[in-house]
Amino acid sequence: MEGTQQHMKVFVTRRIPPEGQKLLSQAGINVQQWDSDEVIPREELLKGIEGAHGLLCLLTDTIDKGVMDAAGPNLKVISTLSVGFDHLATDEIKRRGIKVGATPDVSTDATAELAVTLLLTTCRRLPEAIEEVRNGGWKTWAPMWMCGYGLSDSTVGVIGLGRIGLAIAQRLKPFGVKRFLYTGIPPCLKSVEELKAELVSTEKLAEESDFVLVSCPLTPETVGLCNKDFFQRMKKTAVFINTSRGPVVNQEDLYQALVSGQIAAAGLDVTTPEPLPTDHPLLTLKNCVILPHIGSATHGARNAMSVLAVKNLLKGLAGEVMPGGLEL
Protein backbone atom coordinates (compact mmCIF):
# COMPACT_ATOMS: atom_id res chain seq x y z
CA MET A 1 0.00 0.00 0.00
CA GLU A 2 2.88 2.38 0.79
CA GLY A 3 4.10 2.33 -2.79
CA THR A 4 0.63 3.23 -3.97
CA GLN A 5 0.32 6.05 -1.43
CA GLN A 6 3.47 7.74 -2.73
CA HIS A 7 1.56 8.51 -5.92
CA MET A 8 -1.45 9.86 -4.07
CA LYS A 9 -2.03 13.60 -4.00
CA VAL A 10 -3.33 15.26 -0.87
CA PHE A 11 -4.45 18.87 -0.70
CA VAL A 12 -4.31 20.78 2.60
CA THR A 13 -6.22 24.06 2.78
CA ARG A 14 -4.12 25.83 5.44
CA ARG A 15 -1.05 25.68 7.64
CA ILE A 16 -1.86 23.29 10.45
CA PRO A 17 -0.42 23.01 13.98
CA PRO A 18 3.18 21.71 14.10
CA GLU A 19 2.60 18.19 15.42
CA GLY A 20 0.14 17.40 12.66
CA GLN A 21 2.34 19.09 10.06
CA LYS A 22 5.30 16.94 11.13
CA LEU A 23 3.25 13.74 10.84
CA LEU A 24 2.03 14.80 7.40
CA SER A 25 5.55 15.56 6.17
CA GLN A 26 6.73 12.08 7.20
CA ALA A 27 3.86 10.26 5.46
CA GLY A 28 5.60 9.78 2.12
CA ILE A 29 2.76 11.14 0.01
CA ASN A 30 2.46 14.06 -2.41
CA VAL A 31 1.25 16.91 -0.21
CA GLN A 32 0.21 20.22 -1.73
CA GLN A 33 -0.76 22.92 0.73
CA TRP A 34 -2.14 26.45 0.90
CA ASP A 35 0.80 27.77 2.94
CA SER A 36 -0.96 30.57 4.80
CA ASP A 37 -2.77 31.37 8.03
CA GLU A 38 -5.46 33.09 5.95
CA VAL A 39 -8.52 31.34 4.50
CA ILE A 40 -7.88 29.91 1.06
CA PRO A 41 -9.75 31.77 -1.71
CA ARG A 42 -12.28 29.57 -3.46
CA GLU A 43 -10.51 29.79 -6.82
CA GLU A 44 -7.28 28.55 -5.19
CA LEU A 45 -9.17 25.73 -3.51
CA LEU A 46 -10.75 24.65 -6.80
CA LYS A 47 -7.35 24.75 -8.50
CA GLY A 48 -5.42 23.04 -5.70
CA ILE A 49 -7.80 20.14 -5.19
CA GLU A 50 -7.73 19.05 -8.83
CA GLY A 51 -6.88 15.34 -9.03
CA ALA A 52 -6.52 14.99 -5.24
CA HIS A 53 -7.11 11.64 -3.54
CA GLY A 54 -7.46 13.26 -0.12
CA LEU A 55 -8.41 16.64 1.33
CA LEU A 56 -7.53 18.06 4.72
CA CYS A 57 -9.69 21.12 5.39
CA LEU A 58 -10.85 23.47 8.15
CA LEU A 59 -14.28 24.62 9.27
CA THR A 60 -13.74 27.84 7.29
CA ASP A 61 -13.72 25.90 4.00
CA THR A 62 -17.03 25.21 2.28
CA ILE A 63 -16.68 21.78 0.72
CA ASP A 64 -19.60 21.52 -1.67
CA LYS A 65 -20.44 19.80 -4.96
CA GLY A 66 -18.33 22.32 -6.91
CA VAL A 67 -15.24 21.49 -4.89
CA MET A 68 -15.81 17.76 -5.27
CA ASP A 69 -16.38 18.17 -9.01
CA ALA A 70 -13.10 20.09 -9.25
CA ALA A 71 -11.30 17.30 -7.39
CA GLY A 72 -12.56 14.65 -9.77
CA PRO A 73 -13.12 10.92 -9.25
CA ASN A 74 -9.86 10.35 -7.32
CA LEU A 75 -11.19 12.04 -4.18
CA LYS A 76 -11.82 9.30 -1.62
CA VAL A 77 -11.13 10.96 1.76
CA ILE A 78 -12.03 14.27 3.42
CA SER A 79 -10.51 15.01 6.81
CA THR A 80 -11.68 18.13 8.61
CA LEU A 81 -9.69 19.75 11.42
CA SER A 82 -12.84 20.50 13.42
CA VAL A 83 -15.45 18.94 15.66
CA GLY A 84 -18.41 20.21 13.63
CA PHE A 85 -18.89 19.35 9.98
CA ASP A 86 -21.68 21.71 8.90
CA HIS A 87 -19.27 23.16 6.30
CA LEU A 88 -19.32 19.85 4.42
CA ALA A 89 -22.02 18.92 1.90
CA THR A 90 -22.66 15.60 3.60
CA ASP A 91 -25.40 14.39 1.24
CA GLU A 92 -23.12 14.85 -1.78
CA ILE A 93 -20.19 13.26 0.07
CA LYS A 94 -22.32 10.25 0.98
CA ARG A 95 -23.59 9.92 -2.59
CA ARG A 96 -20.03 9.77 -3.88
CA GLY A 97 -18.90 7.26 -1.26
CA ILE A 98 -16.21 9.60 0.12
CA LYS A 99 -14.98 8.79 3.62
CA VAL A 100 -15.02 11.61 6.18
CA GLY A 101 -13.11 12.12 9.42
CA ALA A 102 -13.36 14.86 12.06
CA THR A 103 -11.60 15.67 15.34
CA PRO A 104 -14.03 15.15 18.24
CA ASP A 105 -13.02 14.40 21.84
CA VAL A 106 -9.49 15.86 21.70
CA SER A 107 -10.81 19.44 22.03
CA THR A 108 -13.63 18.72 24.50
CA ASP A 109 -11.79 19.81 27.64
CA ALA A 110 -10.39 23.00 26.10
CA THR A 111 -13.79 24.01 24.72
CA ALA A 112 -15.55 23.28 28.00
CA GLU A 113 -12.95 25.34 29.91
CA LEU A 114 -13.49 28.25 27.52
CA ALA A 115 -17.28 28.04 27.91
CA VAL A 116 -16.96 28.25 31.70
CA THR A 117 -14.46 31.10 31.36
CA LEU A 118 -16.83 32.99 29.06
CA LEU A 119 -19.76 32.39 31.40
CA LEU A 120 -17.87 33.73 34.43
CA THR A 121 -16.45 36.64 32.43
CA THR A 122 -19.92 37.62 31.25
CA CYS A 123 -21.95 37.11 34.41
CA ARG A 124 -19.38 38.91 36.60
CA ARG A 125 -18.98 41.73 34.03
CA LEU A 126 -15.19 41.44 33.84
CA PRO A 127 -14.63 43.43 30.59
CA GLU A 128 -16.69 46.30 32.04
CA ALA A 129 -14.79 46.14 35.34
CA ILE A 130 -11.40 46.14 33.61
CA GLU A 131 -12.44 49.15 31.54
CA GLU A 132 -13.56 51.04 34.66
CA VAL A 133 -10.11 50.55 36.17
CA ARG A 134 -8.45 51.76 32.97
CA ASN A 135 -10.62 54.84 32.36
CA GLY A 136 -10.83 56.14 35.91
CA GLY A 137 -14.36 54.96 36.58
CA TRP A 138 -13.21 53.21 39.75
CA LYS A 139 -13.85 55.91 42.36
CA THR A 140 -14.48 54.00 45.57
CA TRP A 141 -15.98 50.78 46.91
CA ALA A 142 -19.76 50.91 46.54
CA PRO A 143 -22.18 48.14 47.60
CA MET A 144 -24.06 47.76 44.30
CA TRP A 145 -21.42 48.91 41.82
CA MET A 146 -20.46 46.35 39.13
CA CYS A 147 -22.69 43.65 40.63
CA GLY A 148 -23.20 40.61 38.47
CA TYR A 149 -24.74 37.16 38.95
CA GLY A 150 -23.30 34.15 40.77
CA LEU A 151 -23.62 30.43 40.09
CA SER A 152 -24.33 29.25 43.64
CA ASP A 153 -27.89 27.87 43.99
CA SER A 154 -28.60 28.65 40.32
CA THR A 155 -30.31 26.72 37.55
CA VAL A 156 -28.16 26.05 34.48
CA GLY A 157 -29.71 25.04 31.17
CA VAL A 158 -27.57 23.29 28.56
CA ILE A 159 -28.86 23.11 24.99
CA GLY A 160 -27.14 19.98 23.67
CA LEU A 161 -25.76 17.77 26.43
CA GLY A 162 -23.28 15.98 24.18
CA ARG A 163 -19.59 15.50 24.94
CA ILE A 164 -18.85 19.20 25.28
CA GLY A 165 -22.14 20.14 26.95
CA LEU A 166 -21.60 17.41 29.53
CA ALA A 167 -18.00 18.53 30.13
CA ILE A 168 -19.24 22.10 30.70
CA ALA A 169 -21.89 20.96 33.18
CA GLN A 170 -19.41 18.78 35.09
CA ARG A 171 -17.11 21.78 35.50
CA LEU A 172 -19.95 24.02 36.67
CA LYS A 173 -21.26 21.58 39.29
CA PRO A 174 -18.59 22.42 41.91
CA PHE A 175 -19.69 26.08 41.76
CA GLY A 176 -22.82 25.05 43.65
CA VAL A 177 -25.31 24.90 40.80
CA LYS A 178 -28.63 23.66 42.22
CA ARG A 179 -30.31 22.31 39.05
CA PHE A 180 -29.19 21.28 35.59
CA LEU A 181 -31.70 21.30 32.74
CA TYR A 182 -30.95 20.05 29.25
CA THR A 183 -32.51 19.47 25.86
CA GLY A 184 -31.69 16.67 23.45
CA ILE A 185 -30.76 13.04 24.01
CA PRO A 186 -27.87 12.51 26.46
CA PRO A 187 -24.87 10.42 25.42
CA CYS A 188 -24.57 8.69 28.78
CA LEU A 189 -27.39 8.23 31.28
CA LYS A 190 -24.88 7.62 34.08
CA SER A 191 -23.40 11.08 33.58
CA VAL A 192 -26.86 12.65 33.53
CA GLU A 193 -27.69 10.85 36.77
CA GLU A 194 -24.44 12.14 38.26
CA LEU A 195 -25.59 15.70 37.50
CA LYS A 196 -29.23 14.89 38.31
CA ALA A 197 -29.93 16.70 35.03
CA GLU A 198 -33.55 17.08 33.94
CA LEU A 199 -34.64 16.61 30.31
CA VAL A 200 -37.03 19.47 29.49
CA SER A 201 -38.48 21.28 26.48
CA THR A 202 -36.54 24.16 24.95
CA GLU A 203 -39.30 26.50 26.19
CA LYS A 204 -39.06 25.29 29.80
CA LEU A 205 -35.26 25.50 29.68
CA ALA A 206 -35.50 29.15 28.60
CA GLU A 207 -38.08 29.98 31.27
CA GLU A 208 -36.38 28.36 34.27
CA SER A 209 -32.63 28.78 33.66
CA ASP A 210 -30.50 31.45 35.27
CA PHE A 211 -27.74 30.64 32.80
CA VAL A 212 -28.26 29.19 29.34
CA LEU A 213 -25.34 27.53 27.55
CA VAL A 214 -25.66 26.52 23.89
CA SER A 215 -23.53 23.51 22.98
CA CYS A 216 -25.43 21.78 20.18
CA PRO A 217 -24.34 21.01 16.61
CA LEU A 218 -25.55 23.20 13.76
CA THR A 219 -28.30 21.31 11.92
CA PRO A 220 -31.40 22.41 9.99
CA GLU A 221 -33.33 21.93 13.26
CA THR A 222 -31.04 24.16 15.34
CA VAL A 223 -30.63 27.09 12.92
CA GLY A 224 -32.24 30.12 14.60
CA LEU A 225 -33.25 28.03 17.63
CA CYS A 226 -32.44 30.89 20.00
CA ASN A 227 -34.72 33.61 18.66
CA LYS A 228 -37.13 36.32 19.83
CA ASP A 229 -39.54 33.81 21.38
CA PHE A 230 -36.69 32.06 23.21
CA PHE A 231 -35.25 35.28 24.63
CA GLN A 232 -38.69 36.56 25.67
CA ARG A 233 -39.16 33.42 27.73
CA MET A 234 -35.86 33.93 29.58
CA LYS A 235 -35.56 35.66 32.95
CA LYS A 236 -34.52 39.32 32.90
CA THR A 237 -31.62 38.32 35.15
CA ALA A 238 -30.52 35.43 32.92
CA VAL A 239 -27.20 35.17 31.09
CA PHE A 240 -26.91 33.55 27.65
CA ILE A 241 -23.73 31.85 26.38
CA ASN A 242 -23.10 30.37 22.91
CA THR A 243 -19.98 28.31 22.15
CA SER A 244 -21.52 26.11 19.43
CA ARG A 245 -22.11 27.78 16.04
CA GLY A 246 -23.24 31.32 15.24
CA PRO A 247 -26.35 30.51 13.18
CA VAL A 248 -27.99 28.72 16.14
CA VAL A 249 -28.71 32.25 17.39
CA ASN A 250 -30.77 34.94 15.67
CA GLN A 251 -28.36 37.81 16.36
CA GLU A 252 -30.88 40.58 15.64
CA ASP A 253 -33.24 39.07 18.20
CA LEU A 254 -30.36 38.71 20.67
CA TYR A 255 -29.38 42.36 20.17
CA GLN A 256 -32.96 43.49 20.87
CA ALA A 257 -33.14 41.29 23.96
CA LEU A 258 -29.91 42.80 25.32
CA VAL A 259 -30.80 46.42 24.48
CA SER A 260 -34.29 46.17 25.95
CA GLY A 261 -33.16 44.44 29.14
CA GLN A 262 -35.11 41.30 28.24
CA ILE A 263 -32.03 39.34 29.38
CA ALA A 264 -29.11 40.48 31.51
CA ALA A 265 -26.11 39.63 29.35
CA ALA A 266 -24.68 37.40 26.63
CA GLY A 267 -21.31 35.85 25.89
CA LEU A 268 -20.52 34.56 22.39
CA ASP A 269 -17.50 32.63 21.13
CA VAL A 270 -19.21 32.15 17.77
CA THR A 271 -21.01 34.65 15.55
CA THR A 272 -22.54 35.15 12.11
CA PRO A 273 -20.49 35.97 10.15
CA GLU A 274 -17.02 35.18 11.42
CA PRO A 275 -15.15 37.41 11.88
CA LEU A 276 -17.87 39.76 13.09
CA PRO A 277 -17.63 43.19 11.39
CA THR A 278 -16.14 45.77 13.76
CA ASP A 279 -19.20 48.02 13.27
CA HIS A 280 -21.67 45.30 14.28
CA PRO A 281 -24.34 46.55 16.76
CA LEU A 282 -23.55 43.78 19.28
CA LEU A 283 -20.08 45.25 19.73
CA THR A 284 -21.59 48.50 21.05
CA LEU A 285 -23.14 46.77 24.06
CA LYS A 286 -21.52 46.59 27.49
CA ASN A 287 -23.56 43.51 28.37
CA CYS A 288 -22.30 41.44 25.44
CA VAL A 289 -18.90 39.72 25.51
CA ILE A 290 -17.67 38.44 22.14
CA LEU A 291 -14.64 36.21 21.59
CA PRO A 292 -13.08 35.24 18.21
CA HIS A 293 -14.06 31.52 18.15
CA ILE A 294 -11.25 30.35 20.45
CA GLY A 295 -13.09 27.45 22.12
CA SER A 296 -10.41 24.85 21.37
CA ALA A 297 -7.50 27.30 21.28
CA THR A 298 -4.97 25.71 23.58
CA HIS A 299 -1.61 24.50 22.25
CA GLY A 300 -2.40 20.97 23.40
CA ALA A 301 -5.89 20.76 21.92
CA ARG A 302 -5.03 22.30 18.55
CA ASN A 303 -1.96 20.07 18.13
CA ALA A 304 -4.01 17.00 19.09
CA MET A 305 -6.69 18.02 16.57
CA SER A 306 -4.10 18.36 13.82
CA VAL A 307 -2.58 14.94 14.59
CA LEU A 308 -6.02 13.30 14.55
CA ALA A 309 -6.93 15.06 11.29
CA VAL A 310 -3.74 13.76 9.63
CA LYS A 311 -4.30 10.25 11.02
CA ASN A 312 -7.86 10.29 9.65
CA LEU A 313 -6.50 11.31 6.26
CA LEU A 314 -3.74 8.67 6.13
CA LYS A 315 -5.91 5.83 7.45
CA GLY A 316 -8.62 6.74 4.97
CA LEU A 317 -6.17 6.71 2.07
CA ALA A 318 -4.88 3.33 3.20
CA GLY A 319 -8.42 1.92 3.28
CA GLU A 320 -8.26 1.50 7.04
CA VAL A 321 -10.62 2.65 9.79
CA MET A 322 -10.32 6.35 10.63
CA PRO A 323 -9.95 7.02 14.37
CA GLY A 324 -12.31 10.01 13.98
CA GLY A 325 -14.44 8.59 11.20
CA LEU A 326 -18.00 9.86 10.75
CA GLU A 327 -21.08 7.88 9.87
CA LEU A 328 -22.98 10.17 7.50
C-alpha positions as CSV (number, residue, x, y, z in Angstrom):
1,M,0.0,0.0,0.0
2,E,2.9,2.4,0.8
3,G,4.1,2.3,-2.8
4,T,0.6,3.2,-4.0
5,Q,0.3,6.0,-1.4
6,Q,3.5,7.7,-2.7
7,H,1.6,8.5,-5.9
8,M,-1.5,9.9,-4.1
9,K,-2.0,13.6,-4.0
10,V,-3.3,15.3,-0.9
11,F,-4.4,18.9,-0.7
12,V,-4.3,20.8,2.6
13,T,-6.2,24.1,2.8
14,R,-4.1,25.8,5.4
15,R,-1.0,25.7,7.6
16,I,-1.9,23.3,10.4
17,P,-0.4,23.0,14.0
18,P,3.2,21.7,14.1
19,E,2.6,18.2,15.4
20,G,0.1,17.4,12.7
21,Q,2.3,19.1,10.1
22,K,5.3,16.9,11.1
23,L,3.3,13.7,10.8
24,L,2.0,14.8,7.4
25,S,5.6,15.6,6.2
26,Q,6.7,12.1,7.2
27,A,3.9,10.3,5.5
28,G,5.6,9.8,2.1
29,I,2.8,11.1,0.0
30,N,2.5,14.1,-2.4
31,V,1.3,16.9,-0.2
32,Q,0.2,20.2,-1.7
33,Q,-0.8,22.9,0.7
34,W,-2.1,26.4,0.9
35,D,0.8,27.8,2.9
36,S,-1.0,30.6,4.8
37,D,-2.8,31.4,8.0
38,E,-5.5,33.1,6.0
39,V,-8.5,31.3,4.5
40,I,-7.9,29.9,1.1
41,P,-9.8,31.8,-1.7
42,R,-12.3,29.6,-3.5
43,E,-10.5,29.8,-6.8
44,E,-7.3,28.6,-5.2
45,L,-9.2,25.7,-3.5
46,L,-10.7,24.6,-6.8
47,K,-7.4,24.7,-8.5
48,G,-5.4,23.0,-5.7
49,I,-7.8,20.1,-5.2
50,E,-7.7,19.0,-8.8
51,G,-6.9,15.3,-9.0
52,A,-6.5,15.0,-5.2
53,H,-7.1,11.6,-3.5
54,G,-7.5,13.3,-0.1
55,L,-8.4,16.6,1.3
56,L,-7.5,18.1,4.7
57,C,-9.7,21.1,5.4
58,L,-10.8,23.5,8.1
59,L,-14.3,24.6,9.3
60,T,-13.7,27.8,7.3
61,D,-13.7,25.9,4.0
62,T,-17.0,25.2,2.3
63,I,-16.7,21.8,0.7
64,D,-19.6,21.5,-1.7
65,K,-20.4,19.8,-5.0
66,G,-18.3,22.3,-6.9
67,V,-15.2,21.5,-4.9
68,M,-15.8,17.8,-5.3
69,D,-16.4,18.2,-9.0
70,A,-13.1,20.1,-9.2
71,A,-11.3,17.3,-7.4
72,G,-12.6,14.7,-9.8
73,P,-13.1,10.9,-9.2
74,N,-9.9,10.3,-7.3
75,L,-11.2,12.0,-4.2
76,K,-11.8,9.3,-1.6
77,V,-11.1,11.0,1.8
78,I,-12.0,14.3,3.4
79,S,-10.5,15.0,6.8
80,T,-11.7,18.1,8.6
81,L,-9.7,19.7,11.4
82,S,-12.8,20.5,13.4
83,V,-15.5,18.9,15.7
84,G,-18.4,20.2,13.6
85,F,-18.9,19.3,10.0
86,D,-21.7,21.7,8.9
87,H,-19.3,23.2,6.3
88,L,-19.3,19.8,4.4
89,A,-22.0,18.9,1.9
90,T,-22.7,15.6,3.6
91,D,-25.4,14.4,1.2
92,E,-23.1,14.8,-1.8
93,I,-20.2,13.3,0.1
94,K,-22.3,10.3,1.0
95,R,-23.6,9.9,-2.6
96,R,-20.0,9.8,-3.9
97,G,-18.9,7.3,-1.3
98,I,-16.2,9.6,0.1
99,K,-15.0,8.8,3.6
100,V,-15.0,11.6,6.2
101,G,-13.1,12.1,9.4
102,A,-13.4,14.9,12.1
103,T,-11.6,15.7,15.3
104,P,-14.0,15.2,18.2
105,D,-13.0,14.4,21.8
106,V,-9.5,15.9,21.7
107,S,-10.8,19.4,22.0
108,T,-13.6,18.7,24.5
109,D,-11.8,19.8,27.6
110,A,-10.4,23.0,26.1
111,T,-13.8,24.0,24.7
112,A,-15.6,23.3,28.0
113,E,-13.0,25.3,29.9
114,L,-13.5,28.2,27.5
115,A,-17.3,28.0,27.9
116,V,-17.0,28.3,31.7
117,T,-14.5,31.1,31.4
118,L,-16.8,33.0,29.1
119,L,-19.8,32.4,31.4
120,L,-17.9,33.7,34.4
121,T,-16.4,36.6,32.4
122,T,-19.9,37.6,31.3
123,C,-21.9,37.1,34.4
124,R,-19.4,38.9,36.6
125,R,-19.0,41.7,34.0
126,L,-15.2,41.4,33.8
127,P,-14.6,43.4,30.6
128,E,-16.7,46.3,32.0
129,A,-14.8,46.1,35.3
130,I,-11.4,46.1,33.6
131,E,-12.4,49.1,31.5
132,E,-13.6,51.0,34.7
133,V,-10.1,50.5,36.2
134,R,-8.4,51.8,33.0
135,N,-10.6,54.8,32.4
136,G,-10.8,56.1,35.9
137,G,-14.4,55.0,36.6
138,W,-13.2,53.2,39.8
139,K,-13.8,55.9,42.4
140,T,-14.5,54.0,45.6
141,W,-16.0,50.8,46.9
142,A,-19.8,50.9,46.5
143,P,-22.2,48.1,47.6
144,M,-24.1,47.8,44.3
145,W,-21.4,48.9,41.8
146,M,-20.5,46.4,39.1
147,C,-22.7,43.6,40.6
148,G,-23.2,40.6,38.5
149,Y,-24.7,37.2,39.0
150,G,-23.3,34.2,40.8
151,L,-23.6,30.4,40.1
152,S,-24.3,29.3,43.6
153,D,-27.9,27.9,44.0
154,S,-28.6,28.7,40.3
155,T,-30.3,26.7,37.5
156,V,-28.2,26.1,34.5
157,G,-29.7,25.0,31.2
158,V,-27.6,23.3,28.6
159,I,-28.9,23.1,25.0
160,G,-27.1,20.0,23.7
161,L,-25.8,17.8,26.4
162,G,-23.3,16.0,24.2
163,R,-19.6,15.5,24.9
164,I,-18.9,19.2,25.3
165,G,-22.1,20.1,27.0
166,L,-21.6,17.4,29.5
167,A,-18.0,18.5,30.1
168,I,-19.2,22.1,30.7
169,A,-21.9,21.0,33.2
170,Q,-19.4,18.8,35.1
171,R,-17.1,21.8,35.5
172,L,-20.0,24.0,36.7
173,K,-21.3,21.6,39.3
174,P,-18.6,22.4,41.9
175,F,-19.7,26.1,41.8
176,G,-22.8,25.1,43.7
177,V,-25.3,24.9,40.8
178,K,-28.6,23.7,42.2
179,R,-30.3,22.3,39.0
180,F,-29.2,21.3,35.6
181,L,-31.7,21.3,32.7
182,Y,-31.0,20.0,29.2
183,T,-32.5,19.5,25.9
184,G,-31.7,16.7,23.5
185,I,-30.8,13.0,24.0
186,P,-27.9,12.5,26.5
187,P,-24.9,10.4,25.4
188,C,-24.6,8.7,28.8
189,L,-27.4,8.2,31.3
190,K,-24.9,7.6,34.1
191,S,-23.4,11.1,33.6
192,V,-26.9,12.6,33.5
193,E,-27.7,10.9,36.8
194,E,-24.4,12.1,38.3
195,L,-25.6,15.7,37.5
196,K,-29.2,14.9,38.3
197,A,-29.9,16.7,35.0
198,E,-33.6,17.1,33.9
199,L,-34.6,16.6,30.3
200,V,-37.0,19.5,29.5
201,S,-38.5,21.3,26.5
202,T,-36.5,24.2,24.9
203,E,-39.3,26.5,26.2
204,K,-39.1,25.3,29.8
205,L,-35.3,25.5,29.7
206,A,-35.5,29.1,28.6
207,E,-38.1,30.0,31.3
208,E,-36.4,28.4,34.3
209,S,-32.6,28.8,33.7
210,D,-30.5,31.5,35.3
211,F,-27.7,30.6,32.8
212,V,-28.3,29.2,29.3
213,L,-25.3,27.5,27.5
214,V,-25.7,26.5,23.9
215,S,-23.5,23.5,23.0
216,C,-25.4,21.8,20.2
217,P,-24.3,21.0,16.6
218,L,-25.5,23.2,13.8
219,T,-28.3,21.3,11.9
220,P,-31.4,22.4,10.0
221,E,-33.3,21.9,13.3
222,T,-31.0,24.2,15.3
223,V,-30.6,27.1,12.9
224,G,-32.2,30.1,14.6
225,L,-33.2,28.0,17.6
226,C,-32.4,30.9,20.0
227,N,-34.7,33.6,18.7
228,K,-37.1,36.3,19.8
229,D,-39.5,33.8,21.4
230,F,-36.7,32.1,23.2
231,F,-35.3,35.3,24.6
232,Q,-38.7,36.6,25.7
233,R,-39.2,33.4,27.7
234,M,-35.9,33.9,29.6
235,K,-35.6,35.7,33.0
236,K,-34.5,39.3,32.9
237,T,-31.6,38.3,35.2
238,A,-30.5,35.4,32.9
239,V,-27.2,35.2,31.1
240,F,-26.9,33.5,27.6
241,I,-23.7,31.8,26.4
242,N,-23.1,30.4,22.9
243,T,-20.0,28.3,22.1
244,S,-21.5,26.1,19.4
245,R,-22.1,27.8,16.0
246,G,-23.2,31.3,15.2
247,P,-26.3,30.5,13.2
248,V,-28.0,28.7,16.1
249,V,-28.7,32.3,17.4
250,N,-30.8,34.9,15.7
251,Q,-28.4,37.8,16.4
252,E,-30.9,40.6,15.6
253,D,-33.2,39.1,18.2
254,L,-30.4,38.7,20.7
255,Y,-29.4,42.4,20.2
256,Q,-33.0,43.5,20.9
257,A,-33.1,41.3,24.0
258,L,-29.9,42.8,25.3
259,V,-30.8,46.4,24.5
260,S,-34.3,46.2,26.0
261,G,-33.2,44.4,29.1
262,Q,-35.1,41.3,28.2
263,I,-32.0,39.3,29.4
264,A,-29.1,40.5,31.5
265,A,-26.1,39.6,29.4
266,A,-24.7,37.4,26.6
267,G,-21.3,35.8,25.9
268,L,-20.5,34.6,22.4
269,D,-17.5,32.6,21.1
270,V,-19.2,32.2,17.8
271,T,-21.0,34.6,15.5
272,T,-22.5,35.2,12.1
273,P,-20.5,36.0,10.2
274,E,-17.0,35.2,11.4
275,P,-15.1,37.4,11.9
276,L,-17.9,39.8,13.1
277,P,-17.6,43.2,11.4
278,T,-16.1,45.8,13.8
279,D,-19.2,48.0,13.3
280,H,-21.7,45.3,14.3
281,P,-24.3,46.6,16.8
282,L,-23.6,43.8,19.3
283,L,-20.1,45.3,19.7
284,T,-21.6,48.5,21.0
285,L,-23.1,46.8,24.1
286,K,-21.5,46.6,27.5
287,N,-23.6,43.5,28.4
288,C,-22.3,41.4,25.4
289,V,-18.9,39.7,25.5
290,I,-17.7,38.4,22.1
291,L,-14.6,36.2,21.6
292,P,-13.1,35.2,18.2
293,H,-14.1,31.5,18.1
294,I,-11.3,30.3,20.5
295,G,-13.1,27.4,22.1
296,S,-10.4,24.9,21.4
297,A,-7.5,27.3,21.3
298,T,-5.0,25.7,23.6
299,H,-1.6,24.5,22.3
300,G,-2.4,21.0,23.4
301,A,-5.9,20.8,21.9
302,R,-5.0,22.3,18.6
303,N,-2.0,20.1,18.1
304,A,-4.0,17.0,19.1
305,M,-6.7,18.0,16.6
306,S,-4.1,18.4,13.8
307,V,-2.6,14.9,14.6
308,L,-6.0,13.3,14.5
309,A,-6.9,15.1,11.3
310,V,-3.7,13.8,9.6
311,K,-4.3,10.2,11.0
312,N,-7.9,10.3,9.6
313,L,-6.5,11.3,6.3
314,L,-3.7,8.7,6.1
315,K,-5.9,5.8,7.5
316,G,-8.6,6.7,5.0
317,L,-6.2,6.7,2.1
318,A,-4.9,3.3,3.2
319,G,-8.4,1.9,3.3
320,E,-8.3,1.5,7.0
321,V,-10.6,2.6,9.8
322,M,-10.3,6.4,10.6
323,P,-9.9,7.0,14.4
324,G,-12.3,10.0,14.0
325,G,-14.4,8.6,11.2
326,L,-18.0,9.9,10.8
327,E,-21.1,7.9,9.9
328,L,-23.0,10.2,7.5
